[in-house]
Amino acid sequence: MYNLFVAVLAYLIGSVSFAVIVSAFMGLDDPRSYGSGNPGATNVLRSGNKKAAILTLIGDAFKGWLAVWLTVRFGLGDTAVALAAIAVFLGHLYPVFFRFKGGKGVATAAGVLLAINPLLGGLTLLTWLIVAFFTRYSSLAALAAAVFAPLFDVFMFGPHVIALAILAMSALLFWRHRANIGKLMNGTESRIGDKKKKAAAASE
């Protein structure tokens, strides 16, 4: 029964959409109404409000961390941790409070991994940073991190039930980025900093 309770609670925590809440609090348009329609930090940044985007990023990562940390803190075991990880991630992707229209889960997944193990989370974030730095594709960096996260986990801790949850999150993250994958393949995906360059060129 406590595993069911953990899963439900984690899902509800994940269903708190910080993109929508922060935008409403700061008087911005609903992020689901412009840009990609994705309620995440990247789309909130399109509003031009960097503070709102940063708060969204922190909030989405924090809820992933919180759901897993609470499960670890109370010593509920690996199965409960795995359930909390996947449930909070699903909550972000399909939030019950916001008509099941959620984000892509990158920040929330990062929070989950940091709570499972700081080294695991750190290595995954480092992977994202390296790929983003050299390619300037945020989506490609997220996909690379999704590939390496379960590999890092198994390499450090061996096969276990939590690794299955991480693998499931990675698969879901790929699914949520399917449009980005198509754009990457046909060369139309936007790069980090492209908008700044366009704005600078327009001002010349």
Contact map, one row per residue, 1 for C-alpha under 8 A:
111110000000000000000000000000000000000000000000000000000000000000000000000000000000000000000000000000000000000000000000000000000000000000000000000000000000000000000000000000000000000000000000000000000000
111111000000000000000000000000000000000000000000000000000000000000000000000000000000000000000000000000000000000000000000000000000000000000000000000000000000000000000000000000000000000000000000000000000000
111111100000000000000000000000000000000000000000000000000000000000000000000000110010000000000000000000000000000000000000000000000000000000000000000000000000000000000000000000000000000000000000000000000000
111111110000000000000000000000000000000000000000000000000000000000000000000000000000000000000000000000000000000000000000000000000000000000000000000000000000000000000000000000000000000000000000000000000000
111111111000000000000000000000000000000000000000000000000000000000000000000000000000000000000000000000000000000000000000000000000000000000000000000000000000000000000000000000000000000000000000000000000000
011111111100000000000000000000000000000000000000000000000000000000000010000000010011000000000000000000000000000000000000000000000000000000000000000000000000000000000000000000000000000000000000000000000000
001111111110000000000000000000000000000000000000000000000000000000000000000000010011001100000000000000000000000000000000000000000000000000000000000000000000000000000000000000000000000000000000000000000000
000111111111000000000000000000000000000000000000000000000000000000000000000000000000001000000000000000000000000000000000000000000000000000000000000000000000000000000000000000000000000000000000000000000000
000011111111100000000000000000000000000000000000000000000000000000100000000000000000000000000000000000000000000000000000000000000000000000000000000000000000000000000000000000000000000000000000000000000000
000001111111110000000000000000000000000000000000000000000000000000110000000000000001101100100000000000000000000000000000000000000000000000000000000000000000000000000000000000000000000000000000000000000000
000000111111111000000000000000000000000000000000000000000000000000000000000000000001001111110010000000000000000000000000000000000000000000000000000000000000000000000000000000000000000000000000000000000000
000000011111111100000000000000000000000000000000000000000000000000000000000000000000000100100011000000000000000000000000000000000000000000000000000000000000000000000000000000000000000000000000000000000000
000000001111111100000000000000000000000000000000000000000000001000100000000000000000000100100000000000000000000000000000000000000000000000000000000000000000000000000000000000000000000000000000000000000000
000000000111111110000000000000000000000000000000000000000000001100100000000000000000001111110010000000000000000000000000000000000000000000000000000000000000000000000000000000000000000000000000000000000000
000000000011111110000000000000000000000000000000000000000000000000000000000000000000000100111111110001000000000000000000000000000000000000000000000000000000000000000000000000000000000000000000000000000000
000000000001111111000000000000000000000000000000000000000000000000000000000000000000000000110010100000000000000000000000000000000000000000000000000000000000000000000000000000000000000000000000000000000000
000000000000011111111000000000000000001000000000000000000001000000000000000000000000000000010010010001000000000000000000000000000000000000000000000000000000000000000000000000000000000000000000000000000000
000000000000000111111110000000000000000100000000000000110011000000000000000000000000000000000000000000000000000000000000000000000000000000000000000000000000000000000000000000000000000000000000000000000000
000000000000000011111110000000100000001110010000000110010000000000000000000000000000000000000000000000000000000000000000000000000000000000000000000000000000000000000000000000000000000000000000000000000000
000000000000000011111111000001110000001000000000000000000000000000000000000000000000000000000000000000000000000000000000000000000000000000000000000000000000000000000000000000000000000000000000000000000000
000000000000000011111111100000000000000000000000000000000000000000000000000000000000000000000000000000000000000000000000000000000000000000000000000000000000000000000000000000000000000000000000000000000000
000000000000000001111111110000000000000000000000000100110000000000000000000000000000000000000000000000000000000000000000000000000000000000000000000000000000000000000000000000000000000000000000000000000000
000000000000000001111111111111100000000000010000000100000000000000000000000000000000000000000000000000000000000000000000000000000000000000000000000000000000000000000000000000000000000000000000000000000000
000000000000000000011111111111000000000000000000000000000000000000000000000000000000000000000000000000000000000000000000000000000000000000000000000000000000000000000000000000000000000000000000000000000000
000000000000000000001111111100000000000000000000000000000000000000000000000000000000000000000000000000000000000000000000000000000000000000000000000000000000000000000000000000000000000000000000000000000000
000000000000000000000111111100000000000000000000000100000000000000000000000000000000000000000000000000000000000000000000000000000000000000000000000000000000000000000000000000000000000000000000000000000000
000000000000000000000011111110000000000000000000000000000000000000000000000000000000000000000000000000000000000000000000000000000000000000000000000000000000000000000000000000000000000000000000000000000000
000000000000000000000011111111000000000000000010000000000000000000000000000000000000000000000000000000000000000000000000000000000000000000000000000000000000000000000000000000000000000000000000000000000000
000000000000000000000011001111101100000000000010000000000000000000000000000000000000000000000000000000000000000000000000000000000000000000000000000000000000000000000000000000000000000000000000000000000000
000000000000000000010011000111111100000000000000000000000000000000000000000000000000000000000000000000000000000000000000000000000000000000000000000000000000000000000000000000000000000000000000000000000000
000000000000000000110010000011111110111100110000000000000000000000000000000000000000000000000000000000000000000000000000000000000000000000000000000000000000000000000000000000000000000000000000000000000000
000000000000000000010000000001111111111000000000000000000000000000000000000000000000000000000000000000000000000000000000000000000000000000000000000000000000000000000000000000000000000000000000000000000000
000000000000000000000000000011111110100000000000000000000000000000000000000000000000000000000000000000000000000000000000000000000000000000000000000000000000000000000000000000000000000000000000000000000000
000000000000000000000000000011111111100000000000000000000000000000000000000000000000000000000000000000000000000000000000000000000000000000000000000000000000000000000000000000000000000000000000000000000000
000000000000000000000000000000111111110000100100000000000000000000000000000000000000000000000000000000000000000000000000000000000000000000000000000000000000000000000000000000000000000000000000000000000000
000000000000000000000000000000010111110000100000000000000000000000000000000000000000000000000000000000000000000000000000000000000000000000000000000000000000000000000000000000000000000000000000000000000000
000000000000000000000000000000111111111000100000000000000000000000000000000000000000000000000000000000000000000000000000000000000000000000000000000000000000000000000000000000000000000000000000000000000000
000000000000000000000000000000110011111100100000000000000000000000000000000000000000000000000000000001110000000000000000000000000000000000000000000000000000000000000000000000000000000000000000000000000000
000000000000000010110000000000110000111110110000000000000000000000000000000000000000000000000000000011100000000000000000000000000000000000000000000000000000000000000000000000000000000000000000000000000000
000000000000000001100000000000100000011111110000000010011000000000000000000000000000000000000000000001110000000000000000000000000000000000000000000000000000000000000000000000000000000000000000000000000000
000000000000000000100000000000000000001111111000000111011000000000000000000000000000000000000000000000000000000000000000000000000000000000000000000000000000000000000000000000000000000000000000000000000000
000000000000000000000000000000000000000111111100000010000000000000000000000000000000000000000000000000000000000000000000000000000000000000000000000000000000000000000000000000000000000000000000000000000000
000000000000000000000000000000100011111111111110000010000000000000000000000000000000000000000000000000000000000000000000000000000000000000000000000000000000000000000000000000000000000000000000000000000000
000000000000000000100010000000100000001111111111100110010000000000000000000000000000000000000000000000000000000000000000000000000000000000000000000000000000000000000000000000000000000000000000000000000000
000000000000000000000000000000000000000011111111110110000000000000000000000000000000000000000000000000000000000000000000000000000000000000000000000000000000000000000000000000000000000000000000000000000000
000000000000000000000000000000000010000001111111100000000000000000000000000000000000000000000000000000000000000000000000000000000000000000000000000000000000000000000000000000000000000000000000000000000000
000000000000000000000000000110000000000000111111100000000000000000000000000000000000000000000000000000000000000000000000000000000000000000000000000000000000000000000000000000000000000000000000000000000000
000000000000000000000000000000000000000000011111110000000000000000000000000000000000000000000000000000000000000000000000000000000000000000000000000000000000000000000000000000000000000000000000000000000000
000000000000000000000000000000000000000000011111111110000000000000000000000000000000000000000000000000000000000000000000000000000000000000000000000000000000000000000000000000000000000000000000000000000000
000000000000000000000000000000000000000000001001111111000000000000000000000000000000000000000000000000000000000000000000000000000000000000000000000000000000000000000000000000000000000000000000000000000000
000000000000000000000000000000000000000000000000111111100000000000000000000000000000000000000000000000000000000000000000000000000000000000000000000000000000000000000000000000000000000000000000000000000000
000000000000000000100110010000000000000010011000111111110000000000000000000000000000000000000000000000000000000000000000000000000000000000000000000000000000000000000000000000000000000000000000000000000000
000000000000000000100000000000000000000111111000111111111000000000000000000000000000000000000000000000000000000000000000000000000000000000000000000000000000000000000000000000000000000000000000000000000000
000000000000000000000000000000000000000010000000011111111100000000000000000000000000000000000000000000000000000000000000000000000000000000000000000000000000000000000000000000000000000000000000000000000000
000000000000000001000100000000000000000000000000001111111110000000000000000000000000000000000000000000000000000000000000000000000000000000000000000000000000000000000000000000000000000000000000000000000000
000000000000000001100100000000000000000110010000000111111111000000000000000000000000000000000000000000000000000000000000000000000000000000000000000000000000000000000000000000000000000000000000000000000000
000000000000000000000000000000000000000110000000000011111111100000000000000000000000000000000000000000000010000000000000000000000000000000000000000000000000000000000000000000000000000000000000000000000000
000000000000000000000000000000000000000000000000000001111111110000000000000000000000000000000000000000000010000000000000000000000000000000000000000000000000000000000000000000000000000000000000000000000000
000000000000000001000000000000000000000000000000000000111111111000000000000000000000000000000000000000000000000000000000000000000000000000000000000000000000000000000000000000000000000000000000000000000000
000000000000000011000000000000000000000000000000000000011111111100000000000000000000000000000000000000000011001000000000000000000000000000000000000000000000000000000000000000000000000000000000000000000000
000000000000000000000000000000000000000000000000000000001111111110000000000000000000000000000000000000000011111100000000000000000000000000000000000000000000000000000000000000000000000000000000000000000000
000000000000000000000000000000000000000000000000000000000111111111000000000000000000000000000000000000000001001000000000000000000000000000000000000000000000000000000000000000000000000000000000000000000000
000000000000110000000000000000000000000000000000000000000011111111100000000000000000000100000000000000000001001000000000000000000000000000000000000000000000000000000000000000000000000000000000000000000000
000000000000010000000000000000000000000000000000000000000001111111110000000000000000100110000000000000000001111100100000000000000000000000000000000000000000000000000000000000000000000000000000000000000000
000000000000000000000000000000000000000000000000000000000000111111111000000000000000000000000000000000000001011111100000000000000000000000000000000000000000000000000000000000000000000000000000000000000000
000000000000000000000000000000000000000000000000000000000000011111111100000000000000000000000000000000000000001100100000000000000000000000000000000000000000000000000000000000000000000000000000000000000000
000000001100110000000000000000000000000000000000000000000000001111111110000000000001100100000000000000000000000100000000000000000000000000000000000000000000000000000000000000000000000000000000000000000000
000000000100000000000000000000000000000000000000000000000000000111111111000000001001100000000000000000000000000100110000000000000000000000000000000000000000000000000000000000000000000000000000000000000000
000000000000000000000000000000000000000000000000000000000000000011111111100000000000000000000000000000000000000000110000000000000000000000000000000000000000000000000000000000000000000000000000000000000000
000000000000000000000000000000000000000000000000000000000000000001111111110000000000000000000000000000000000000000000000000000000000000000000000000000000000000000000000000000000000000000000000000000000000
000001000000000000000000000000000000000000000000000000000000000000111111111110011001000000000000000000000000000000000000000000000000000000000000000000000000000000000000000000000000000000000000000000000000
000000000000000000000000000000000000000000000000000000000000000000011111111110001000000000000000000000000000000000010000000000000000000000000000000000000000000000000000000000000000000000000000000000000000
000000000000000000000000000000000000000000000000000000000000000000001111111100000000000000000000000000000000000000000000000000000000000000000000000000000000000000000000000000000000000000000000000000000000
000000000000000000000000000000000000000000000000000000000000000000000111111100000000000000000000000000000000000000000000000000000000000000000000000000000000000000000000000000000000000000000000000000000000
000000000000000000000000000000000000000000000000000000000000000000000011111110000000000000000000000000000000000000000000000000000000000000000000000000000000000000000000000000000000000000000000000000000000
000000000000000000000000000000000000000000000000000000000000000000000011111111111000000000000000000000000000000000000000000000000000000000000000000000000000000000000000000000000000000000000000000000000000
000000000000000000000000000000000000000000000000000000000000000000000011001111111000000000000000000000000000000000000000000000000000000000000000000000000000000000000000000000000000000000000000000000000000
000000000000000000000000000000000000000000000000000000000000000000000000000111111100000000000000000000000000000000000000000000000000000000000000000000000000000011000000000000000000000000000000000000000000
001000000000000000000000000000000000000000000000000000000000000000000000000111111110000000000000000000000000000000000000000000000000000000000000000000000000000011000000000000000000000000000000000000000000
001001100000000000000000000000000000000000000000000000000000000000000010000111111111000000000000000000000000000000000000000000000000000000000000000000000000000000000000000000000000000000000000000000000000
000000000000000000000000000000000000000000000000000000000000000000010011000111111111100000000000000000000000000000010000000000000000000000000000000000000000000001000000000000000000000000000000000000000000
000000000000000000000000000000000000000000000000000000000000000000000000000001111111110000000000000000000000000000000000000000000000000000000000000000000000000011111100000000000000000000000000000000000000
001001100000000000000000000000000000000000000000000000000000000000000000000000111111111000000000000000000000000000000000000000000000000000000000000000000000000000001000000000000000000000000000000000000000
000001100110000000000000000000000000000000000000000000000000000000110010000000011111111100000000000000000000000000000000000000000000000000000000000000000000000000000000000000000000000000000000000000000000
000000000100000000000000000000000000000000000000000000000000000100110000000000001111111110000000000000000000000100000000000000000000000000000000000000000000000000001100000000000000000000000000000000000000
000000000000000000000000000000000000000000000000000000000000000000000000000000000111111111000000000000000000000000000000000000000000000000000000000000000000000000001101100000000000000000000000000000000000
000000110110010000000000000000000000000000000000000000000000000000000000000000000011111111100000000000000000000000000000000000000000000000000000000000000000000000000000000000000000000000000000000000000000
000000100111111000000000000000000000000000000000000000000000001100100000000000000001111111110000000000000001000000000000000000000000000000000000000000000000000000000000000000000000000000000000000000000000
000000000010010000000000000000000000000000000000000000000000000100000000000000000000111111111000000000001001100000000000000000000000000000000000000000000000000000000000100000000000000000000000000000000000
000000000010010000000000000000000000000000000000000000000000000000000000000000000000011111111110000000000000000000000000000000000000000000000000000000000000000000000000000000000000000000000000000000000000
000000000111111100000000000000000000000000000000000000000000000000000000000000000000001111111111000001000000000000000000000000000000000000000000000000000000000000000000000000000000000000000000000000000000
000000000010011110000000000000000000000000000000000000000000000000000000000000000000000111111110000001111001000000000000000000000000000000000000000000000000000000000000000000000000000000000000000000000000
000000000000001000000000000000000000000000000000000000000000000000000000000000000000000011111110000111111000000000000000000000000000000000000000000000000000000000000000000000000000000000000000000000000000
000000000000001000000000000000000000000000000000000000000000000000000000000000000000000001111111001111100000000000000000000000000000000000000000000000000000000000000000000000000000000000000000000000000000
000000000011011110000000000000000000000000000000000000000000000000000000000000000000000001111111111111000000000000000000000000000000000000000000000000000000000000000000000000000000000000000000000000000000
000000000001001000000000000000000000000000000000000000000000000000000000000000000000000000100111111100000000000000000000000000000000000000000000000000000000000000000000000000000000000000000000000000000000
000000000000001100000000000000000000000000000000000000000000000000000000000000000000000000000011111100000000000000000000000000000000000000000000000000000000000000000000000000000000000000000000000000000000
000000000000001010000000000000000000000000000000000000000000000000000000000000000000000000000011111111000000000000000000000000000000000000000000000000000000000000000000000000000000000000000000000000000000
000000000000000000000000000000000000000000000000000000000000000000000000000000000000000000000111111110000000000000000000000000000000000000000000000000000000000000000000000000000000000000000000000000000000
000000000000000000000000000000000000000000000000000000000000000000000000000000000000000000001111111111000000000000000000000000000000000000000000000000000000000000000000000000000000000000000000000000000000
000000000000000000000000000000000000001000000000000000000000000000000000000000000000000000001110011111100000000000000000000000000000000000000000000000000000000000000000000000000000000000000000000000000000
000000000000001010000000000000000000011100000000000000000000000000000000000000000000000000111110010111110000000000000000000000000000000000000000000000000000000000000000000000000000000000000000000000000000
000000000000000000000000000000000000011100000000000000000000000000000000000000000000000000011100000011111000000000000000000000000000000000000000000000000000000000000000000000000000000000000000000000000000
000000000000000000000000000000000000010100000000000000000000000000000000000000000000000000011000000001111100000000000000000000000000000000000000000000000000000000000000000010011000000000000000000000000000
000000000000000000000000000000000000000000000000000000000000000000000000000000000000000010011000000000111111100000000000000000000000000000000000000000000000000000000000000010000000000000000000000000000000
000000000000000000000000000000000000000000000000000000000000000000000000000000000000000000000000000000011111110000000000000000000000000000000100000000000000000000000000000010000000000000000000000000000000
000000000000000000000000000000000000000000000000000000001101100000000000000000000000000000000000000000001111111000000000000000000000000000000000000000000000000000000000000000000000000000000000000000000000
000000000000000000000000000000000000000000000000000000000001111110000000000000000000000110010000000000001111111100000000000000000000000000000000000000000000000000000000000000000000000000000000000000000000
000000000000000000000000000000000000000000000000000000000000100100000000000000000000000010000000000000001111111110000000000000000000000000000000000000000000000000000000100000000000000000000000000000000000
000000000000000000000000000000000000000000000000000000000000100110000000000000000000000000000000000000000111111111000000100110000000000000000000000000000000000000000000000000000000000000000000000000000000
000000000000000000000000000000000000000000000000000000000001111111000000000000000000000000000000000000000011111111100000100000000000000000000000000000000000000000000000000000000000000000000000000000000000
000000000000000000000000000000000000000000000000000000000000100111110000000000000000100000000000000000000001111111110000100000000000000000000000000000000000000000000000000000000000000000000000000000000000
000000000000000000000000000000000000000000000000000000000000000010000000000000000000000000000000000000000000111111111101100000000000000000000000000000000000000000000000000000000000000000000000000000000000
000000000000000000000000000000000000000000000000000000000000000010000000000000000000000000000000000000000000011111111111110000000000000000000000000000000000000000000000000000000000000000000000000000000000
000000000000000000000000000000000000000000000000000000000000000111011000000000000000000000000000000000000000001111111100100000000000000000000000000000000000000000000000000000000000000000000000000000000000
000000000000000000000000000000000000000000000000000000000000000000011001000000001000000000000000000000000000000111111101100000000000000000000000000000000000000000000000000000000000000000000000000000000000
000000000000000000000000000000000000000000000000000000000000000000000000000000000000000000000000000000000000000011111111100000000000000000000000000000000000000000000000000000000000000000000000000000000000
000000000000000000000000000000000000000000000000000000000000000000000000000000000000000000000000000000000000000011111111110000000000000000000000000000000000000000000000000000000000000000000000000000000000
000000000000000000000000000000000000000000000000000000000000000000000000000000000000000000000000000000000000000001001111111000000000000000000000000000000000000000000000000000000000000000000000000000000000
000000000000000000000000000000000000000000000000000000000000000000000000000000000000000000000000000000000000000011011111111100000000000000000000000010011000000000000000000000000000000000000000000000000000
000000000000000000000000000000000000000000000000000000000000000000000000000000000000000000000000000000000000011111111111111110000000000000000000000000000000000000000000000000000000000000000000000000000000
000000000000000000000000000000000000000000000000000000000000000000000000000000000000000000000000000000000000000001000111111111000000000000000000000000000000000000000000000000000000000000000000000000000000
000000000000000000000000000000000000000000000000000000000000000000000000000000000000000000000000000000000000000000000011111111100000000000000000000010010000000000000000000000000000000000000000000000000000
000000000000000000000000000000000000000000000000000000000000000000000000000000000000000000000000000000000000010000000001111111110000000000000000110110010000000000000000000000000000000000000000000000000000
000000000000000000000000000000000000000000000000000000000000000000000000000000000000000000000000000000000000010000000000111111111000000000000000100000000000000000000000000000000000000000000000000000000000
000000000000000000000000000000000000000000000000000000000000000000000000000000000000000000000000000000000000000000000000011111111100000000000000000000000000000000000000000000000000000000000000000000000000
000000000000000000000000000000000000000000000000000000000000000000000000000000000000000000000000000000000000000000000000001111111110000000001001100100000000000000000000000000000000000000000000000000000000
000000000000000000000000000000000000000000000000000000000000000000000000000000000000000000000000000000000000000000000000000111111111000000001101100000000000000000000000000000000000000000000000000000000000
000000000000000000000000000000000000000000000000000000000000000000000000000000000000000000000000000000000000000000000000000011111111100000001000000000000000000000000000000000000000000000000000000000000000
000000000000000000000000000000000000000000000000000000000000000000000000000000000000000000000000000000000000000000000000000001111111110000001000000000000000000000000000000000000000000000000000000000000000
000000000000000000000000000000000000000000000000000000000000000000000000000000000000000000000000000000000000000000000000000000111111111110011001000000000000000000000000000000000000000000000000000000000000
000000000000000000000000000000000000000000000000000000000000000000000000000000000000000000000000000000000000000000000000000000011111111111011000000000000000000000000000000000000000000000000001000000000000
000000000000000000000000000000000000000000000000000000000000000000000000000000000000000000000000000000000000000000000000000000001111111100000000000000000000000000000000000000000000000000000000000000000000
000000000000000000000000000000000000000000000000000000000000000000000000000000000000000000000000000000000000000000000000000000000111111100000000000000000000000000000000000000000000000000000000000000000000
000000000000000000000000000000000000000000000000000000000000000000000000000000000000000000000000000000000000000000000000000000000011111110010000000000000000000000000000000000000000000000000010000000000000
000000000000000000000000000000000000000000000000000000000000000000000000000000000000000000000000000000000000000000000000000000000011111111000000000000000000000000000000000000000000000000000011100000000000
000000000000000000000000000000000000000000000000000000000000000000000000000000000000000000000000000000000000000000000000000000000011001111111000000000000000000000000000000000000000000000001111000000000000
000000000000000000000000000000000000000000000000000000000000000000000000000000000000000000000000000000000000000000000000000000000001000111111100000000000000000000000000000000000000000000000011000000000000
000000000000000000000000000000000000000000000000000000000000000000000000000000000000000000000000000000000000000000000000000000000000000011111110000000000000000000000000000000001001100000000000000000000000
000000000000000000000000000000000000000000000000000000000000000000000000000000000000000000000000000000000000000000000000000000000011001011111111000000000000000000000000000000000000100100000000000000000000
000000000000000000000000000000000000000000000000000000000000000000000000000000000000000000000000000000000000000000000000000000111111000011111111100000000000000000000000000000000000000000000000000000000000
000000000000000000000000000000000000000000000000000000000000000000000000000000000000000000000000000000000100000000000000000000010000000001111111110000000000000000000000000000000000000000000000000000000000
000000000000000000000000000000000000000000000000000000000000000000000000000000000000000000000000000000000000000000000000000000000000000000111111111000000000000000000000000011001000000000000000000000000000
000000000000000000000000000000000000000000000000000000000000000000000000000000000000000000000000000000000000000000000000000000110010000000011111111100000000000000000000000000000000000000000000000000000000
000000000000000000000000000000000000000000000000000000000000000000000000000000000000000000000000000000000000000000000000000110110000000000001111111110000000000000000000000000000000000000000000000000000000
000000000000000000000000000000000000000000000000000000000000000000000000000000000000000000000000000000000000000000000000000100000000000000000111111111000000000000000000111011000000000000000000000000000000
000000000000000000000000000000000000000000000000000000000000000000000000000000000000000000000000000000000000000000000000000000000000000000000011111111100000000000000000010000000000000000000000000000000000
000000000000000000000000000000000000000000000000000000000000000000000000000000000000000000000000000000000000000000000000000100100000000000000001111111110000000000000000000000000000000000000000000000000000
000000000000000000000000000000000000000000000000000000000000000000000000000000000000000000000000000000000000000000000001001100000000000000000000111111111000000000000110010000000000000000000000000000000000
000000000000000000000000000000000000000000000000000000000000000000000000000000000000000000000000000000000000000000000000000000000000000000000000011111111100000000100110010000000000000000000000000000000000
000000000000000000000000000000000000000000000000000000000000000000000000000000000000000000000000000000000000000000000000000000000000000000000000001111111110000000000000000000000000000000000000000000000000
000000000000000000000000000000000000000000000000000000000000000000000000000000000000000000000000000000000000000000000001001100000000000000000000000111111111000000000000000000000000000000000000000000000000
000000000000000000000000000000000000000000000000000000000000000000000000000000000000000000000000000000000000000000000001000000000000000000000000000011111111110000100000000000000000000000000000000000000000
000000000000000000000000000000000000000000000000000000000000000000000000000000000000000000000000000000000000000000000000000000000000000000000000000001111111111100100000000000000000000000000000000000000000
000000000000000000000000000000000000000000000000000000000000000000000000000000000000000000000000000000000000000000000000000000000000000000000000000000111111110000000000000000000000000000000000000000000000
000000000000000000000000000000000000000000000000000000000000000000000000000000000000000000000000000000000000000000000000000000000000000000000000000000011111110000000000000000000000000000000000000000000000
000000000000000000000000000000000000000000000000000000000000000000000000000000000000000000000000000000000000000000000000000000000000000000000000000000001111111100000000000000000000000000000000000000000000
000000000000000000000000000000000000000000000000000000000000000000000000000000000000000000000000000000000000000000000000000000000000000000000000000000001111111100000000000000000000000000000000000000000000
000000000000000000000000000000000000000000000000000000000000000000000000000000000000000000000000000000000000000000000000000000000000000000000000000000000100111110100000000000000000000000000000000000000000
000000000000000000000000000000000000000000000000000000000000000000000000000000000000000000000000000000000000000000000000000000000000000000000000000000000100111111110000000000000000000000000000000000000000
000000000000000000000000000000000000000000000000000000000000000000000000000001100100000000000000000000000000000000000000000000000000000000000000000000000000001111111000000000000000000000000000000000000000
000000000000000000000000000000000000000000000000000000000000000000000000000001101100000000000000000000000000000000000000000000000000000000000000000000000000000111111100000000000000000000000000000000000000
000000000000000000000000000000000000000000000000000000000000000000000000000000000100000000000000000000000000000000000000000000000000000000000000000001001100001111111110000000000000000000000000000000000000
000000000000000000000000000000000000000000000000000000000000000000000000000000000100000000000000000000000000000000000000000000000000000000000000000000000000000111111111000000000000000000000000000000000000
000000000000000000000000000000000000000000000000000000000000000000000000000000000110110000000000000000000000000000000000000000000000000000000000000000000000000011111111100000000000000000000000000000000000
000000000000000000000000000000000000000000000000000000000000000000000000000000000100110000000000000000000000000000000000000000000000000000000000000011000000000001111111110000000000000000000000000000000000
000000000000000000000000000000000000000000000000000000000000000000000000000000000000000000000000000000000000000000000000000000000000000000000000000011000000000000111111111000000000000000000000000000000000
000000000000000000000000000000000000000000000000000000000000000000000000000000000000010000000000000000000000000000000000000000000000000000000000000000000000000000011111111100000000000000000000000000000000
000000000000000000000000000000000000000000000000000000000000000000000000000000000000010010000000000000000000100000000000000000000000000000000000010000000000000000001111111110000000000000000000000000000000
000000000000000000000000000000000000000000000000000000000000000000000000000000000000000000000000000000000000000000000000000000000000000000000000011011000000000000000111111111000000000000000000000000000000
000000000000000000000000000000000000000000000000000000000000000000000000000000000000000000000000000000000000000000000000000000000000000000000000010000000000000000000011111111100000000000000000000000000000
000000000000000000000000000000000000000000000000000000000000000000000000000000000000000000000000000000000000000000000000000000000000000000000000000000000000000000000001111111110000000000000000000000000000
000000000000000000000000000000000000000000000000000000000000000000000000000000000000000000000000000000011100000000000000000000000000000000000010010000000000000000000000111111111000000000000000000000000000
000000000000000000000000000000000000000000000000000000000000000000000000000000000000000000000000000000000000000000000000000000000000000000000010010000000000000000000000011111111100000000000000000000000000
000000000000000000000000000000000000000000000000000000000000000000000000000000000000000000000000000000000000000000000000000000000000000000000000000000000000000000000000001111111100000000000000000000000000
000000000000000000000000000000000000000000000000000000000000000000000000000000000000000000000000000000010000000000000000000000000000000000000000000000000000000000000000000111111110000000000000000000000000
000000000000000000000000000000000000000000000000000000000000000000000000000000000000000000000000000000010000000000000000000000000000000000100010000000000000000000000000000011111111100000000000000000000000
000000000000000000000000000000000000000000000000000000000000000000000000000000000000000000000000000000000000000000000000000000000000000000000000000000000000000000000000000001111111110000000000000000000000
000000000000000000000000000000000000000000000000000000000000000000000000000000000000000000000000000000000000000000000000000000000000000000000000000000000000000000000000000000011111111000000000000000000000
000000000000000000000000000000000000000000000000000000000000000000000000000000000000000000000000000000000000000000000000000000000000000000100000000000000000000000000000000000001111111100001000000000000000
000000000000000000000000000000000000000000000000000000000000000000000000000000000000000000000000000000000000000000000000000000000000000000110000000000000000000000000000000000001111111110000000000000000000
000000000000000000000000000000000000000000000000000000000000000000000000000000000000000000000000000000000000000000000000000000000000000000000000000000000000000000000000000000000111111111000000000000000000
000000000000000000000000000000000000000000000000000000000000000000000000000000000000000000000000000000000000000000000000000000000000000000000000000000000000000000000000000000000011111111111000000000000000
000000000000000000000000000000000000000000000000000000000000000000000000000000000000000000000000000000000000000000000000000000000000000000010000000000000000000000000000000000000001111111111000000000000000
000000000000000000000000000000000000000000000000000000000000000000000000000000000000000000000000000000000000000000000000000000000000000000000000000000000000000000000000000000000000111111110000000000000000
000000000000000000000000000000000000000000000000000000000000000000000000000000000000000000000000000000000000000000000000000000000000000000000000000000000000000000000000000000000000011111111000000000000000
000000000000000000000000000000000000000000000000000000000000000000000000000000000000000000000000000000000000000000000000000000000000000000000000000000000000000000000000000000000000001111111000000000000000
000000000000000000000000000000000000000000000000000000000000000000000000000000000000000000000000000000000000000000000000000000000000000000000000000000000000000000000000000000000000001111111100000000000000
000000000000000000000000000000000000000000000000000000000000000000000000000000000000000000000000000000000000000000000000000000000000000010000000000000000000000000000000000000000001001101111110000000000000
000000000000000000000000000000000000000000000000000000000000000000000000000000000000000000000000000000000000000000000000000000000000000010000000000000000000000000000000000000000000000000011111010000000000
000000000000000000000000000000000000000000000000000000000000000000000000000000000000000000000000000000000000000000000000000000000000001111000000000000000000000000000000000000000000000000001111110000000000
000000000000000000000000000000000000000000000000000000000000000000000000000000000000000000000000000000000000000000000000000000000001000111000000000000000000000000000000000000000000000000000111111000000000
000000000000000000000000000000000000000000000000000000000000000000000000000000000000000000000000000000000000000000000000000000000000000100000000000000000000000000000000000000000000000000000011111110000000
000000000000000000000000000000000000000000000000000000000000000000000000000000000000000000000000000000000000000000000000000000000000000000000000000000000000000000000000000000000000000000000111111111000000
000000000000000000000000000000000000000000000000000000000000000000000000000000000000000000000000000000000000000000000000000000000000000000000000000000000000000000000000000000000000000000000001111111100000
000000000000000000000000000000000000000000000000000000000000000000000000000000000000000000000000000000000000000000000000000000000000000000000000000000000000000000000000000000000000000000000000111111110000
000000000000000000000000000000000000000000000000000000000000000000000000000000000000000000000000000000000000000000000000000000000000000000000000000000000000000000000000000000000000000000000000111111111000
000000000000000000000000000000000000000000000000000000000000000000000000000000000000000000000000000000000000000000000000000000000000000000000000000000000000000000000000000000000000000000000000011111111100
000000000000000000000000000000000000000000000000000000000000000000000000000000000000000000000000000000000000000000000000000000000000000000000000000000000000000000000000000000000000000000000000001111111110
000000000000000000000000000000000000000000000000000000000000000000000000000000000000000000000000000000000000000000000000000000000000000000000000000000000000000000000000000000000000000000000000000111111111
000000000000000000000000000000000000000000000000000000000000000000000000000000000000000000000000000000000000000000000000000000000000000000000000000000000000000000000000000000000000000000000000000011111111
000000000000000000000000000000000000000000000000000000000000000000000000000000000000000000000000000000000000000000000000000000000000000000000000000000000000000000000000000000000000000000000000000001111111
000000000000000000000000000000000000000000000000000000000000000000000000000000000000000000000000000000000000000000000000000000000000000000000000000000000000000000000000000000000000000000000000000000111111
000000000000000000000000000000000000000000000000000000000000000000000000000000000000000000000000000000000000000000000000000000000000000000000000000000000000000000000000000000000000000000000000000000011111
